[in-house]
Amino acid sequence: MSKNTKQTSEKMATLAAETFGNPKASAIAKSLAASALAQSGTDKQTSAEMEAKAGKALHSDKYSDETKALAASVLSQSNKERRS
């Protein structure tokens, strides 16, 4: 199985931590933030479930730019074979 060696950047990890701790953040934003934080400093890859959530967030007009940035970060760390 092909591995994606990308990791969450420090900038994205900071955004994720701020989002995760924000009581006003949406459930999907917190979910994406948790996924990004879990992948920070590790070689963990995004699950298929999180790929789907991130994809929906990116294609929706109702989410903020910050949520979409987290979604893009999470998708960039997905399994290369699933993305093919």
N, CA, C and O atoms as CSV, one atom per row, in Angstrom:
chain,resi,resn,atom,element,x,y,z
A,1,MET,N,N,0.836,-1.178,0.000
A,1,MET,CA,C,0.000,0.000,0.000
A,1,MET,C,C,0.883,1.244,0.000
A,1,MET,O,O,1.873,1.307,0.730
A,2,SER,N,N,0.532,2.212,-0.802
A,2,SER,CA,C,1.277,3.452,-0.909
A,2,SER,C,C,1.024,4.331,0.310
A,2,SER,O,O,-0.110,4.458,0.772
A,3,LYS,N,N,2.087,4.930,0.822
A,3,LYS,CA,C,1.967,5.808,1.985
A,3,LYS,C,C,2.064,7.255,1.556
A,3,LYS,O,O,2.823,7.591,0.647
A,4,ASN,N,N,1.305,8.105,2.203
A,4,ASN,CA,C,1.421,9.535,2.018
A,4,ASN,C,C,2.227,10.044,3.203
A,4,ASN,O,O,1.793,9.906,4.347
A,5,THR,N,N,3.373,10.618,2.955
A,5,THR,CA,C,4.255,11.039,4.032
A,5,THR,C,C,4.066,12.494,4.437
A,5,THR,O,O,4.825,13.010,5.258
A,6,LYS,N,N,3.073,13.157,3.877
A,6,LYS,CA,C,2.816,14.548,4.250
A,6,LYS,C,C,2.340,14.612,5.693
A,6,LYS,O,O,1.686,13.695,6.189
A,7,GLN,N,N,2.682,15.717,6.360
A,7,GLN,CA,C,2.253,15.943,7.736
A,7,GLN,C,C,1.616,17.323,7.836
A,7,GLN,O,O,1.856,18.197,7.003
A,8,THR,N,N,0.808,17.500,8.860
A,8,THR,CA,C,0.181,18.789,9.108
A,8,THR,C,C,1.268,19.820,9.403
A,8,THR,O,O,2.141,19.590,10.240
A,9,SER,N,N,1.210,20.945,8.718
A,9,SER,CA,C,2.190,22.010,8.947
A,9,SER,C,C,1.944,22.664,10.306
A,9,SER,O,O,0.881,22.506,10.908
A,10,GLU,N,N,2.940,23.393,10.767
A,10,GLU,CA,C,2.795,24.092,12.041
A,10,GLU,C,C,1.654,25.111,11.976
A,10,GLU,O,O,0.896,25.269,12.932
A,11,LYS,N,N,1.544,25.793,10.843
A,11,LYS,CA,C,0.467,26.780,10.666
A,11,LYS,C,C,-0.901,26.114,10.743
A,11,LYS,O,O,-1.805,26.623,11.406
A,12,MET,N,N,-1.056,24.980,10.070
A,12,MET,CA,C,-2.340,24.262,10.099
A,12,MET,C,C,-2.596,23.661,11.477
A,12,MET,O,O,-3.739,23.620,11.931
A,13,ALA,N,N,-1.550,23.199,12.140
A,13,ALA,CA,C,-1.713,22.642,13.489
A,13,ALA,C,C,-2.190,23.723,14.455
A,13,ALA,O,O,-3.017,23.467,15.329
A,14,THR,N,N,-1.659,24.934,14.286
A,14,THR,CA,C,-2.092,26.054,15.133
A,14,THR,C,C,-3.557,26.378,14.862
A,14,THR,O,O,-4.337,26.555,15.798
A,15,LEU,N,N,-3.934,26.458,13.590
A,15,LEU,CA,C,-5.334,26.717,13.232
A,15,LEU,C,C,-6.229,25.609,13.779
A,15,LEU,O,O,-7.308,25.881,14.306
A,16,ALA,N,N,-5.783,24.369,13.654
A,16,ALA,CA,C,-6.569,23.238,14.144
A,16,ALA,C,C,-6.767,23.315,15.657
A,16,ALA,O,O,-7.866,23.071,16.154
A,17,ALA,N,N,-5.715,23.652,16.382
A,17,ALA,CA,C,-5.816,23.756,17.838
A,17,ALA,C,C,-6.774,24.875,18.247
A,17,ALA,O,O,-7.576,24.718,19.168
A,18,GLU,N,N,-6.676,26.003,17.548
A,18,GLU,CA,C,-7.584,27.126,17.837
A,18,GLU,C,C,-9.028,26.748,17.530
A,18,GLU,O,O,-9.934,27.067,18.300
A,19,THR,N,N,-9.239,26.075,16.418
A,19,THR,CA,C,-10.583,25.659,16.015
A,19,THR,C,C,-11.143,24.645,17.000
A,19,THR,O,O,-12.296,24.746,17.422
A,20,PHE,N,N,-10.321,23.670,17.362
A,20,PHE,CA,C,-10.776,22.611,18.271
A,20,PHE,C,C,-11.177,23.186,19.626
A,20,PHE,O,O,-12.095,22.680,20.272
A,21,GLY,N,N,-10.497,24.234,20.051
A,21,GLY,CA,C,-10.805,24.850,21.343
A,21,GLY,C,C,-11.874,25.924,21.292
A,21,GLY,O,O,-12.232,26.485,22.328
A,22,ASN,N,N,-12.390,26.223,20.107
A,22,ASN,CA,C,-13.386,27.274,19.942
A,22,ASN,C,C,-14.791,26.709,20.142
A,22,ASN,O,O,-15.235,25.871,19.357
A,23,PRO,N,N,-15.494,27.157,21.183
A,23,PRO,CA,C,-16.844,26.624,21.430
A,23,PRO,C,C,-17.857,26.982,20.337
A,23,PRO,O,O,-18.917,26.363,20.248
A,24,LYS,N,N,-17.536,27.972,19.514
A,24,LYS,CA,C,-18.445,28.385,18.436
A,24,LYS,C,C,-18.158,27.675,17.115
A,24,LYS,O,O,-18.909,27.836,16.153
A,25,ALA,N,N,-17.094,26.900,17.059
A,25,ALA,CA,C,-16.743,26.190,15.822
A,25,ALA,C,C,-17.772,25.100,15.535
A,25,ALA,O,O,-18.310,24.480,16.452
A,26,SER,N,N,-18.031,24.879,14.265
A,26,SER,CA,C,-18.992,23.846,13.859
A,26,SER,C,C,-18.441,22.458,14.153
A,26,SER,O,O,-17.241,22.275,14.355
A,27,ALA,N,N,-19.340,21.493,14.173
A,27,ALA,CA,C,-18.936,20.106,14.438
A,27,ALA,C,C,-17.976,19.601,13.365
A,27,ALA,O,O,-17.012,18.903,13.680
A,28,ILE,N,N,-18.224,19.941,12.111
A,28,ILE,CA,C,-17.333,19.469,11.049
A,28,ILE,C,C,-15.965,20.139,11.159
A,28,ILE,O,O,-14.946,19.499,10.904
A,29,ALA,N,N,-15.928,21.422,11.537
A,29,ALA,CA,C,-14.655,22.114,11.716
A,29,ALA,C,C,-13.841,21.450,12.823
A,29,ALA,O,O,-12.633,21.254,12.689
A,30,LYS,N,N,-14.516,21.109,13.913
A,30,LYS,CA,C,-13.815,20.440,15.021
A,30,LYS,C,C,-13.350,19.048,14.618
A,30,LYS,O,O,-12.271,18.615,15.025
A,31,SER,N,N,-14.129,18.358,13.843
A,31,SER,CA,C,-13.759,17.029,13.373
A,31,SER,C,C,-12.534,17.102,12.462
A,31,SER,O,O,-11.610,16.300,12.594
A,32,LEU,N,N,-12.528,18.049,11.554
A,32,LEU,CA,C,-11.382,18.246,10.660
A,32,LEU,C,C,-10.155,18.681,11.450
A,32,LEU,O,O,-9.039,18.244,11.170
A,33,ALA,N,N,-10.370,19.546,12.439
A,33,ALA,CA,C,-9.268,20.000,13.286
A,33,ALA,C,C,-8.654,18.833,14.049
A,33,ALA,O,O,-7.432,18.720,14.147
A,34,ALA,N,N,-9.498,17.977,14.582
A,34,ALA,CA,C,-9.007,16.808,15.319
A,34,ALA,C,C,-8.192,15.898,14.412
A,34,ALA,O,O,-7.153,15.379,14.819
A,35,SER,N,N,-8.656,15.707,13.194
A,35,SER,CA,C,-7.929,14.869,12.240
A,35,SER,C,C,-6.580,15.489,11.900
A,35,SER,O,O,-5.566,14.791,11.857
A,36,ALA,N,N,-6.564,16.789,11.659
A,36,ALA,CA,C,-5.303,17.471,11.336
A,36,ALA,C,C,-4.326,17.381,12.506
A,36,ALA,O,O,-3.135,17.143,12.306
A,37,LEU,N,N,-4.826,17.569,13.720
A,37,LEU,CA,C,-3.955,17.478,14.895
A,37,LEU,C,C,-3.424,16.065,15.085
A,37,LEU,O,O,-2.268,15.885,15.468
A,38,ALA,N,N,-4.242,15.074,14.827
A,38,ALA,CA,C,-3.811,13.679,14.978
A,38,ALA,C,C,-2.696,13.340,13.994
A,38,ALA,O,O,-1.893,12.442,14.248
A,39,GLN,N,N,-2.647,14.055,12.874
A,39,GLN,CA,C,-1.654,13.784,11.839
A,39,GLN,C,C,-0.423,14.678,11.954
A,39,GLN,O,O,0.516,14.554,11.169
A,40,SER,N,N,-0.430,15.566,12.921
A,40,SER,CA,C,0.696,16.470,13.107
A,40,SER,C,C,1.870,15.725,13.733
A,40,SER,O,O,1.753,15.155,14.818
A,41,GLY,N,N,2.984,15.738,13.043
A,41,GLY,CA,C,4.181,15.095,13.570
A,41,GLY,C,C,4.176,13.577,13.493
A,41,GLY,O,O,4.997,12.922,14.136
A,42,THR,N,N,3.262,13.009,12.715
A,42,THR,CA,C,3.187,11.550,12.567
A,42,THR,C,C,3.059,11.200,11.087
A,42,THR,O,O,2.947,12.084,10.238
A,43,ASP,N,N,3.076,9.913,10.791
A,43,ASP,CA,C,2.844,9.495,9.407
A,43,ASP,C,C,1.442,8.920,9.228
A,43,ASP,O,O,1.186,8.169,8.286
A,44,LYS,N,N,0.534,9.280,10.143
A,44,LYS,CA,C,-0.849,8.822,10.009
A,44,LYS,C,C,-1.467,9.415,8.756
A,44,LYS,O,O,-1.102,10.509,8.324
A,45,GLN,N,N,-2.406,8.680,8.178
A,45,GLN,CA,C,-3.102,9.139,6.982
A,45,GLN,C,C,-4.579,9.356,7.288
A,45,GLN,O,O,-5.128,8.788,8.232
A,46,THR,N,N,-5.191,10.174,6.481
A,46,THR,CA,C,-6.614,10.474,6.609
A,46,THR,C,C,-7.450,9.243,6.288
A,46,THR,O,O,-7.182,8.531,5.320
A,47,SER,N,N,-8.465,9.002,7.110
A,47,SER,CA,C,-9.367,7.873,6.870
A,47,SER,C,C,-10.312,8.200,5.721
A,47,SER,O,O,-10.480,9.360,5.346
A,48,ALA,N,N,-10.917,7.168,5.178
A,48,ALA,CA,C,-11.882,7.354,4.086
A,48,ALA,C,C,-13.060,8.212,4.556
A,48,ALA,O,O,-13.574,9.035,3.798
A,49,GLU,N,N,-13.479,8.018,5.794
A,49,GLU,CA,C,-14.596,8.799,6.343
A,49,GLU,C,C,-14.234,10.288,6.405
A,49,GLU,O,O,-15.043,11.144,6.045
A,50,MET,N,N,-13.022,10.588,6.859
A,50,MET,CA,C,-12.600,11.986,6.942
A,50,MET,C,C,-12.371,12.577,5.550
A,50,MET,O,O,-12.603,13.767,5.337
A,51,GLU,N,N,-11.919,11.761,4.609
A,51,GLU,CA,C,-11.786,12.235,3.229
A,51,GLU,C,C,-13.143,12.706,2.708
A,51,GLU,O,O,-13.243,13.757,2.075
A,52,ALA,N,N,-14.172,11.929,2.975
A,52,ALA,CA,C,-15.517,12.282,2.515
A,52,ALA,C,C,-16.002,13.570,3.168
A,52,ALA,O,O,-16.557,14.438,2.495
A,53,LYS,N,N,-15.792,13.698,4.484
A,53,LYS,CA,C,-16.205,14.926,5.188
A,53,LYS,C,C,-15.458,16.140,4.643
A,53,LYS,O,O,-16.053,17.190,4.405
A,54,ALA,N,N,-14.170,15.988,4.451
A,54,ALA,CA,C,-13.354,17.095,3.961
A,54,ALA,C,C,-13.787,17.500,2.556
A,54,ALA,O,O,-13.871,18.688,2.245
A,55,GLY,N,N,-14.060,16.516,1.717
A,55,GLY,CA,C,-14.518,16.808,0.363
A,55,GLY,C,C,-15.826,17.573,0.360
A,55,GLY,O,O,-15.995,18.518,-0.410
A,56,LYS,N,N,-16.751,17.171,1.214
A,56,LYS,CA,C,-18.039,17.877,1.297
A,56,LYS,C,C,-17.846,19.310,1.770
A,56,LYS,O,O,-18.483,20.231,1.260
A,57,ALA,N,N,-16.958,19.495,2.755
A,57,ALA,CA,C,-16.702,20.843,3.273
A,57,ALA,C,C,-16.115,21.741,2.193
A,57,ALA,O,O,-16.488,22.908,2.076
A,58,LEU,N,N,-15.205,21.199,1.415
A,58,LEU,CA,C,-14.583,22.001,0.352
A,58,LEU,C,C,-15.572,22.403,-0.734
A,58,LEU,O,O,-15.427,23.466,-1.337
A,59,HIS,N,N,-16.562,21.577,-0.986
A,59,HIS,CA,C,-17.515,21.855,-2.065
A,59,HIS,C,C,-18.768,22.591,-1.592
A,59,HIS,O,O,-19.679,22.836,-2.383
A,60,SER,N,N,-18.817,22.941,-0.319
A,60,SER,CA,C,-19.985,23.619,0.225
A,60,SER,C,C,-19.702,25.108,0.416
A,60,SER,O,O,-18.592,25.499,0.779
A,61,ASP,N,N,-20.706,25.919,0.172
A,61,ASP,CA,C,-20.572,27.362,0.372
A,61,ASP,C,C,-20.812,27.768,1.820
A,61,ASP,O,O,-20.577,28.923,2.178
A,62,LYS,N,N,-21.271,26.850,2.655
A,62,LYS,CA,C,-21.648,27.239,4.018
A,62,LYS,C,C,-20.505,27.204,5.025
A,62,LYS,O,O,-20.685,27.616,6.171
A,63,TYR,N,N,-19.325,26.717,4.616
A,63,TYR,CA,C,-18.202,26.636,5.556
A,63,TYR,C,C,-17.218,27.769,5.351
A,63,TYR,O,O,-17.035,28.262,4.238
A,64,SER,N,N,-16.584,28.175,6.445
A,64,SER,CA,C,-15.631,29.288,6.424
A,64,SER,C,C,-14.345,28.906,5.698
A,64,SER,O,O,-14.078,27.734,5.433
A,65,ASP,N,N,-13.564,29.928,5.388
A,65,ASP,CA,C,-12.268,29.694,4.753
A,65,ASP,C,C,-11.358,28.863,5.658
A,65,ASP,O,O,-10.576,28.045,5.173
A,66,GLU,N,N,-11.460,29.071,6.964
A,66,GLU,CA,C,-10.642,28.314,7.908
A,66,GLU,C,C,-11.010,26.828,7.880
A,66,GLU,O,O,-10.134,25.963,7.889
A,67,THR,N,N,-12.312,26.544,7.845
A,67,THR,CA,C,-12.763,25.153,7.776
A,67,THR,C,C,-12.298,24.518,6.471
A,67,THR,O,O,-11.870,23.364,6.454
A,68,LYS,N,N,-12.384,25.265,5.389
A,68,LYS,CA,C,-11.933,24.735,4.100
A,68,LYS,C,C,-10.422,24.518,4.077
A,68,LYS,O,O,-9.943,23.578,3.442
A,69,ALA,N,N,-9.673,25.371,4.759
A,69,ALA,CA,C,-8.213,25.186,4.838
A,69,ALA,C,C,-7.898,23.894,5.590
A,69,ALA,O,O,-7.012,23.139,5.189
A,70,LEU,N,N,-8.620,23.641,6.677
A,70,LEU,CA,C,-8.422,22.392,7.416
A,70,LEU,C,C,-8.799,21.196,6.547
A,70,LEU,O,O,-8.110,20.176,6.550
A,71,ALA,N,N,-9.889,21.326,5.809
A,71,ALA,CA,C,-10.329,20.237,4.929
A,71,ALA,C,C,-9.265,19.935,3.878
A,71,ALA,O,O,-8.977,18.772,3.598
A,72,ALA,N,N,-8.689,20.972,3.304
A,72,ALA,CA,C,-7.656,20.781,2.289
A,72,ALA,C,C,-6.419,20.109,2.888
A,72,ALA,O,O,-5.807,19.242,2.263
A,73,SER,N,N,-6.065,20.516,4.095
A,73,SER,CA,C,-4.916,19.901,4.767
A,73,SER,C,C,-5.165,18.423,5.019
A,73,SER,O,O,-4.294,17.588,4.774
A,74,VAL,N,N,-6.344,18.109,5.504
A,74,VAL,CA,C,-6.700,16.713,5.781
A,74,VAL,C,C,-6.683,15.894,4.486
A,74,VAL,O,O,-6.171,14.775,4.470
A,75,LEU,N,N,-7.238,16.444,3.405
A,75,LEU,CA,C,-7.252,15.723,2.128
A,75,LEU,C,C,-5.854,15.516,1.565
A,75,LEU,O,O,-5.589,14.506,0.914
A,76,SER,N,N,-4.969,16.456,1.808
A,76,SER,CA,C,-3.613,16.318,1.276
A,76,SER,C,C,-2.861,15.167,1.940
A,76,SER,O,O,-1.834,14.712,1.437
A,77,GLN,N,N,-3.382,14.705,3.070
A,77,GLN,CA,C,-2.735,13.617,3.798
A,77,GLN,C,C,-3.476,12.290,3.642
A,77,GLN,O,O,-3.284,11.362,4.427
A,78,SER,N,N,-4.312,12.219,2.631
A,78,SER,CA,C,-5.083,10.996,2.413
A,78,SER,C,C,-4.240,9.918,1.753
A,78,SER,O,O,-3.151,10.182,1.242
A,79,ASN,N,N,-4.754,8.722,1.771
A,79,ASN,CA,C,-4.075,7.566,1.175
A,79,ASN,C,C,-4.031,7.741,-0.333
A,79,ASN,O,O,-5.070,7.923,-0.968
A,80,LYS,N,N,-2.842,7.688,-0.906
A,80,LYS,CA,C,-2.675,7.920,-2.345
A,80,LYS,C,C,-3.456,6.914,-3.185
A,80,LYS,O,O,-3.982,7.272,-4.239
A,81,GLU,N,N,-3.539,5.685,-2.744
A,81,GLU,CA,C,-4.253,4.655,-3.515
A,81,GLU,C,C,-5.750,4.908,-3.541
A,81,GLU,O,O,-6.411,4.601,-4.533
A,82,ARG,N,N,-6.299,5.468,-2.455
A,82,ARG,CA,C,-7.730,5.767,-2.434
A,82,ARG,C,C,-8.042,6.947,-3.330
A,82,ARG,O,O,-9.144,7.034,-3.869
A,83,ARG,N,N,-7.097,7.858,-3.500
A,83,ARG,CA,C,-7.329,9.047,-4.314
A,83,ARG,C,C,-7.250,8.736,-5.794
A,83,ARG,O,O,-7.715,9.540,-6.602
A,84,SER,N,N,-6.704,7.649,-6.171
A,84,SER,CA,C,-6.518,7.322,-7.598
A,84,SER,C,C,-7.822,7.029,-8.284
A,84,SER,O,O,-7.838,6.738,-9.480
